[in-house]
Amino acid sequence: MRVKSLDKKWKEFLFAFSGFGPNLLMVLMGAYFTDAINPVALADGSFQAISSGVCFILPAIFPILHALGKVFDGIIDIPFAHITDSLSTKWGRRRPAIAVCILPMIISFALCWLPIGGAENPLLNTIWIAFWELIFFATYTMCLIAFYGSLSSVCESESQRLRVSGYKSFFDTISYCLVYALVPLLLDVMQINIDKFVFLLLPAMLTITIPLFMIKEGEKYGYPENDGLNEEKVTLKESLVLTFKNKTFLNWLLVNCCTFFGLQMFLVGMNAMIIGGMGFNGAEMALVNTCAFAPVPIMLYLFNKLKAKKGIRFTYQTCLVAFGVAILSFFFASTFVMGTNNKPLQYLIASVGGVVGSWAIGAFFMMPYMISAQISAVEEKIIKKNHSAMYFAANAVVTSIVGAISGSLVYENIKMLFISKDASGIVWAESFASAAQIFSQKANAVISSDQVFNFGTLLVPFIVCAVCILGAILAQRMPKDYTPYLVAKELKKHNPDLDISNIEQSELYTADDEKGEIIFVQVGLSILSGFIFGFIWLGYLLKSIKELTKCKCNNLVKWLICSFIPFANIYFTVKMHEQLNQILLPNGKKATGSTALFIILGILFPILPINVVCLSLLQSSVNKAYSVQEDCKVANLTGAIEA
């Protein structure tokens, strides 16, 4: 009898947390790395660069090597998946693969952020980074493929797989909230560059050691050797054939390629679109990204509710369309369209776009993990062969190639293009200043850097929107849902010789009590995750207002009252609004919102951290107050010089 790995609910939660650290650092790398080493699309002085204005690599060569590294990352998924699927040791199949790769994964990731040639030797840096990227991609892949591949065996039922998938989506949401909403703010507050911040986060990768203690396999537990799973080993060729001839999986893979192409380009270019394209600072970027990521768990809960009524195909199609439309907000909120004096309207467009896009983000996290695990688990029950890691590998290899094309070849080249309203044409340049010089020569007039716009960041929203709409159309080829029974029927439709009677008899659908349990978990995670960034943001707002007003109040007490006592936040938000008005009104400006509005919002949203509207209004007023203080300093300095 096989020993259960996840025999308690808390173990499911902890097991899903295993990939949090490596995924967090991988997301951070995808979001900041290429702009950090080549900050051509970032504003001068940005802490998101290793050194502001310094390009450490060869812009013409690195995108090609980076793309090849991504392709390599995908290709090695296939042999690595076969290794972890067929490995038979006294320690089991999955655990040895993870244990061997942890240390080189951490070391290689750190060395990617250390361009040893400095600014003087970009060729050396290009080769150095490309080499260590290969090591990191390989070791990261082996760790995560082994972890994901264990899902179909450690989970005993569809309901357990759905719970673990939900937990994983929760941690993915936290990763993206931290990377895209909190990191820009922390960099500005801590006054450190991105490479230093990365080194502080390195210990988080150790979460991948959790499966070493949780997966019950190997000699000690008589698993999998004595459980019949290795009775008939699946060869690499057979595993590839089973995977890439599975039309149910291929139909999903085609849709996921469209999703990943758009998502990868969006994530890689997000910082440049917000900081460079919109002209926002780190705090303002945190505000916009909060609107996109904080509602994700709630949207994920609603996603599952709609899925239960309309099926997963229709629900996912709405996600793709919503994301495609939401991304266009980055274009319409850019300074190219709005100019430089319309921050409130930029906030509104970007925030609304973020909330609309959040409908899709949670589903993007959950779907590849859940569908691959479900298809492989059903197939194992039917044909009695376990090669689950190959499905994750196949998904990874194809999306890695798509991501290499999208985030490396396409984005890294179009971000070198610039446009100006004061001169015709599009030019290739290594900085805004260089582009301004080229435009000046073409127009026979002086064109400054602030009259030049990065053309790549303007193109990204339209490219992402187009591929998302294409994905929604291709999703018509997917089955209506991915319950065990429907997956089995889909497999039999493409292979009539399969006997699916055991699925028909035993797994028509999840029991009602299990469904209720899953919904309870989703609601709990939604509430918890929805508060997490609100707690952090509220703390920074209180800190900012204390600095602006020079008061000696106890922010910790305020934070506790606002966070945990329903309706008590109304008094404090109104008070903060009045304090900000005391700074702004004498300077001809007014705090965003009104006392009545804060009272109404406080009644509608009794817990402040989940009330993104209140936080946004207060943050807007804080930004105005900081701007007023800066103007006053400049005026005082000018007066002193004249005197």
N, C-alpha and C positions, 0 to 999 in steps of 0.2 A: 504494500500500500504506500503510495507516494505521500511524503510529508508535505503539508501545506506551508508555503512560504509566507503568505499573507493571511494568517488565521485570525487576525484581530484588525479592527477598523483603523486604529492608530498606525498600524504597520502599512496599510494602504497609503495613508497620507505621507508617512516618512519615505516610503519607497518612491512615490512620485516626486518627492523633493530631491532625489539623488542627482538628477541632471541639472539642478538649478544653478550651481556654481559654474560649471563649464559652459552652459547655455548663456548665462549672464555675460561672461567674458567674450563668448563668440558674438553675441548680439552687440556688445560694446565695440568689438573689433570691426564688425560690419558697419556700424554707425559712424565711427570716428576715424578709423585707421587711415584710409586713403587720403582723407582731407587733412589729417594730422601731419602726414609726411609730404603732402603737396597742397598747401593751404590756399591755392589760387582762387577758390570760390568763397573763401572766408574773409570777413572784414579784418583789417589790421588790428593787432592787439588781442585777437581772440585766443582764449586759453585752450580752445579745442585743437590748436596746432601745437606740435612739439616745440617749435620756435616760430613765433609769428612772422609771416612773410618769408620764411626760409623753406625752400623746396629741397628735400634730402635725396630725391631720386631723379632719374631721367624720365620726364613725362612722356617721351615718345616710345620708351621701351618697357617701363614698368607695367603699364596696363596689360600688355601682351603676356608678360611673365605672371602677373597676378591672375589673369584669366586662365592661363595654363595650369596654375596652381589649383584653381577652383575645379578645373576639369579633372586634374589628377585626384583631387579630393573625392570627386564623384566616382571615378573609375575604380579606385582602390576599395570602394564600398563593396564591390562584388566579391573579390577574393577574401576580403576580411569577413564578410557575412558568411561565406562558406566555411571559413575556418571556425568561427564561433558556433555555427550550426552543427558542424561535424566533429568538433573537438571532444576528445574523451580522455579525461584525466581523473586522478583520484580526488581532485578539487572541483571537478565538474566541468561544464562547458563554458559558461559565461564569465565566471569569476577570474580565472587566470588571465583572460584577455584584458580585463579591466586593470588588474593588479600590475601587469607588466608595463602598461602604457601611461599610468598616472604621472610619474615623475618626469619622463621626457615631454609629456604634454605641457606641464607647467613651465619647464625650463625653456622650451622652444617658443612658447607664447611670449615669455618675458623678453627673449632676445630679439624678437621681431620689432619691439619698440625701442631698441638700442641701435640706431644707425651709427656704426662705429667710425665711418668715414667722415662724419660731420658734414657741414655744408660745403666743404671744399672737395669732397670726393663722392659725387652722386652715383657714379658707376659702381664703386665698391658697395655703397649702401643698397643699390638695386639688386646686386647679386646676393649680398648678405641676407637681405629681407626675404628674397624669393626662396633661398635655401631653407631658412628657418620656418617659413610658411609651409613648405612641403612636410617638414617634420611635424609641425603642429597639426596640420590637417590630417595626417596619417594617424597620429596617436589619439587625437580627439575623435576621429571617426571610429576607431576600434573600441574606444571606451563607450561611446554612445550607441553604436550598433549592438554591442553585447548587452547593454542595458535595455534598449528597446526590444531586442530579440527575445529577452526573457519574459516579456509581458504576456505572451500567449500561454506560457507554461505556468507562471506564478499566479495568474488569475484563473479562478475556477469556473467562472460563468460570465455571461454577457454583462450582467449587472455590475459585477466587480470590475470588469474592463472599463465600463462606462464611468464608474466612480473614480478609478485611478486616472483615466483620461481627463476627467473633470478636475481632479487635483492638479494634474500636470498643466492643464490650461490655466489654472489659477496661478501657479508659479511662473509660467511663461508670461502671464499678464504682469506680474510683479516685476519680472526682469525688464520688460519693455517700459513699464512705468519708471523704474529706476534709471534706465539708460537714457530714455528720451525726454523724460520730464524732470527728473531730479539731478542728473549729472551736470547739465549745463548750469543749473543754479549753484550746485556745489563748487564747480570750477571757479565761478565768479566770486562766491563767498569766501572760499579757501584761498583764492588767488594762486592756484597752482595749475600747471599745464597738464594736458591729458595723459602724457606718459607717466608722470609722477603719480597721478591718481590711479592709473592701471596697476602699478606695482603695489599700491595699498590694497587692491582688491584680489590679488593673486591667491591668498589663502582660501578664498571662496571655492576654488576648484576642488577642494578636498571633499566636497559633498558627494562626489562620484564614488567615494570609498564605501558609502552606505550599502550598496548591493553586495559587497564582499561579506557582510555580516547577516544579510537578510535572505539571500537566495539559498534555498535548501536543496543542494545538489552535491554530487560527488560521492566518494566512498563512505563518508560518515552517514549519509542519509539514503544510500542506495538509489540515488537519482542522478542522471537519467538512465544509467546502465541497467538497473533492475526493474525499470518501469515500462520497458518495451519500446521506448522512443528511439533507441539506437538498434533495434532489432533488424531494421533494414535501412542502412545508411543511404542518404541521398547524395549522389555525386554532384559535382559542380555543374556539369552539363545538364543533368536532369533537373537540378534546382533552377537553373536559368530557363529551361524550357517550360517548367511548371509555372514560373513567374511571368515570363513574357508571352506566354500563350493564354494566360488568364485574362480574357476580354473584359471581365468585370473590373479587374484591377487596372487594365490599360485604359479603359474609358475614364476612370477616375484620374489616372496619371496625366492624361491629356489636359484635363481641366486644371489639375494642380500645376502644370507647367505654365499655363496662362497666369494663374494666381501668383506663382512664385516669380515670374518675370516682372510683373508689375510691382509686387511687394518688395522684391529685392532692390529694384531701381528706386522706389520710394524711400526705403529705409536708408540706403546709401546716400541719397541726395537730400534727405530731410533737413539736416543741419544747414546745408548751403542754401536751401530754399527758404528757411526761416530766418537765419542770421544774415545771409547775403541777400537773398531775394526780397525779404520783407523788411530787412533792416532792424530786426528785433535783437535785444540783448539776451543774456542767459535767463534772467528772471522772466522776461516776456515769453521766451521760448518755453519755459516751464509751464506758464499759464496755458499756452495753446496746447501743449502736449498732454496736460492734465485733462483737458476736455476730450482728448482722443482716447486716453488709456484708462482713466479712472472709472468710466462707466462700463468697461469691457465685461467684467463678471456679471453685471446686471443684464447686459445685452446677451451674454452667453446663456443666462437663465431663460430670457425671452426667446432666444434661438431654439432652445430645447422645447419650449412650450409650443412654438409655431411648428417645429419639426414633428411634434406628436400629432398635430392636426393636418398638416399639409405634406409631410414627408421631408426627408433630408434634401432631396434634389431641389425642390422649389425653394426651400428656405435658404440653401446655399446660393442659389441664383440671385435671390434678393440681396444677399451679402455682396456678391460681386458687383451688381449694379450700383448699390449704395456706395461701395468703396470707390468705384470709378468716378461717380459724380462728386463725392466728397473731395477727392484729390484735386479737382479743378479749383477748389477754393484757394489752393496755394498760388495759382496763377492770378486769380482775381484780387487776392489780398497783397500781391507783390507791389513794390514801389514803382515798377514799370507801369502798372495800371493805375494805382492809387496815388502815386506821388509820395512825398516824404512828410506831409503834414496832415495825414488822415489816420493816425494811430487808432482812435476809437473804432472807426469803421473797419480797419484791418483786423482788430481784435474780434469784432463781431463776425466777420466773414470766416476767419480762421477757426474761431471757436465753434461756430455752427457746423462748419465742415468737419471738425474733429469729432463732434458728437455723432454726426451722421456716419462717419467712417468707423466709429467704435462698434457699430452694429456688426461689422464684418471681421474686425481684428480677432476677437475671441474665437470665431469659427475657423479662421486661418490657423490658429494655434492648435485647435483640437482635431480637425478633420484628418490630416495626414496620419497622425498617431492612431486615432480610433479606427479608421477604415482599414489601414494595413493590418492592424492587430485582429480586427474582426474577420477579414477575408482569410488570413492565414490560420486562425483558430478553427473556422468552419471547414476549410480545406483539410486540416489535420484530422478532424473527426471523420471526414468522408473517405480520404485515401490513406489514412494512418501513417502519414509522413510529415515530420516536423522540419520545416526550413523557414521558419518565421522571419529570421533576420534578413533573408534575401529580399523580402518585400520592402522592408525599410531601406535596404541597400539600393534596390532598383529605384525606389522613389528618390533616394538621395543622389544617385548617379545622374539621373535625368535632370533633377532640379539644380544640381551643381553646375551642369553644363549650361542650363538656361540662366542660372545666376551669374555665371562667368560672362556670358554674352551680355546680359542686362547690366549688372553692376560694375563690370570691369571694362569690357570692350566698348559698349555703347556709352555708358555714363562718363567714364573716365576720359573719353574723347570729346563728347559734346560739352563737357564742363570747361573745355579749353576754348570754346567759342564765345564771342562777345558781340553785342549789338548796341546801337545808339540811336536815339530818336533824332539826333542832330546831324547824323551822317548816314549815308546809304550803305548797305552791304553788311556782311557778317565777317568778322576777322578771327583768326586763331592767334592767341597770345598767352603768355605765361602769368599775366597779372592784369589788374584793372588799369594800372598806370601804363603798361606796355600797350594795351588795347587803345587807351586814350591817345597815345602818341601816333599810333597807326591811323586812327580815325581823323586826327588833326591833319595829318599829311594828306589823307584822301579828300578832306573837305576844304583844305586850305584855310582852316580856321582853328582857333584854340578850343579844344574840347577837353574838359577836365574829367577826372576819374569818376566823379559823382554823376556825370552825364552818360556813363557807360553801364550796361547791364549784362549779367552773365546769361547768355542765350540758352545754355544747357539747362539751367534751373527753370527757365520758362517753358522749355520743351517737355520736361519730365512729366508734369501733370497730364498732358495730352497723350503721351505714349502709354502711361499707366492706365488711363481711362479706356483707351482703345483695346488693350489686351484684356482688361477686366470684362468688357462687354463681349469680346470674343469668347472668353471662358464661360460666361453665362449662357451663350448660345450652344457651345459644345456640351454643356452640362445636361442637355436633353438626352444624351446617350447614356447617362447614369441611371441605375435603377431608382425607383421612387424612394427606397429606404435601404438600410443596411442591417436589418435584423437577421439573426442566423437563418431563419426560414427563407427570407427573401434572397439572401446571399446564396444559399444552397440552390434555390430555384434558378437563380441567374447562372450559376455554374453549370447546372444540368442543361440549361437552354443552349449553352455553347458546347456542352459535352454530354449528349444524351445517354451515354453508357454509364454515367455515374449513378450510384445507388445512394439516395439521400433520405432513405426511410428513417434512419436513426435521428436525423435532424427534424423531420416532420413529426415524429412521435414524441421527442423529448424537449424540443426547444422551439415551440411555436412562437413564444414571446416571453418576455420577462414577467414574473409574477407581480400582482398588484402591490403586495407589500414591499417588494424590491423597488418598484417604480416610485413608490412613495418615499422610500429611503433615499433614492437618488435625488429626487426633487428637494428633500430636506437638506442634503449635502450642498446642492447648487445654491439654494437660498442662503445658507450659512456662509458659503464662500463669497457670494455676491456682496453680502453685508460687510464681511471682513475686509475684502479687497477694496470695496468702494470707500471705506474709511481710511485705508492706509495712507494714501497720498494726501488726503484731506488733513490728517493729523500733522503731517510734515509741513504742508503748505501753511496751515494755520499758525504753526510755530514760527515760520519765517515772517509771516505778516505781522505778528505781534512784536517780533524782534525789530522789524523795520520801523514800525510806528513808534516804538520806544526810542529808537535812535533819532527819529525825526522830531519828536516832541520833547526829548530830553527828560522824560518823566522817570521816576524811580520806583515804578510799580513792579509788582511781582508777576512776571509773565507766566510762571509755572502754574500759579493759582488760576489765572485767567484761562490758560489753556485747558486745564482740567475741568473747569466749570463749563466752558464753551463746548467741550468735547463730549461730556458725559451727563450733563443735566439738561433735559429737554426744555426748550423755550427760554432757558437762562441766557442763551447766546444772543437773544434779541437786544437786551440791554447793552451788551458789550459791542455788538456790531454797530448799533446806533451811536454809541459813545466814540468808537473809532472813526466813524464817518464824520462826526462833529469835530474831532481833533484834527483830522485832515483838512477840513474846511477852514479851520483857524489858520492853517499854514497857507492855503491856496487862495482864499477870498481876498486878502490884502494885496495879492499879486495879480488880481484880475482873472483868476481861474476858480473853478468850482469842482468839488469832489463828485465823482460819478455816482448817480443814483440819488435817492432822497430818504429822509427818515421814514416816511410812510412805506416806501418800497421795502426797506430792510425789515420793518415790522411784519409786513405781509409775507415776505420770504421766510422770515423766522417762524411764522405760524405754519406755513406750508411744509417747511423742512425743519423740524424741531431739533435735529442733530446737525450742527454746523458743518463738520467735515465732509458730509456727503452733499452739502449745498454748494455746488460748484458756482452757481450764479452769484451768491454773496461773496465768495472768495474772489471771483473774477472782478467784481465791482470794486472791492477794497484794493485789490492788486493794481487796478488801473489808477485809482486815486493815489496810491503809494508811488507809482511811477511818475505821476504828475508832480508830486511833492518833491521827489528827488530832483526832477528837472528844474523846478523852481529854485531849490537850494543851490544847484550848480550855477544857474543864471545869476543868482545873487552873489556868489563867490567871484564870478567873472567880473560883474559890475563893480564890486568893491575893489578888486585888484586893479581894474582899469582906472578907477577914481584915485587910487593911491599913487599909481604911476603918473597920472596927469598932475596930481598935487606936488 
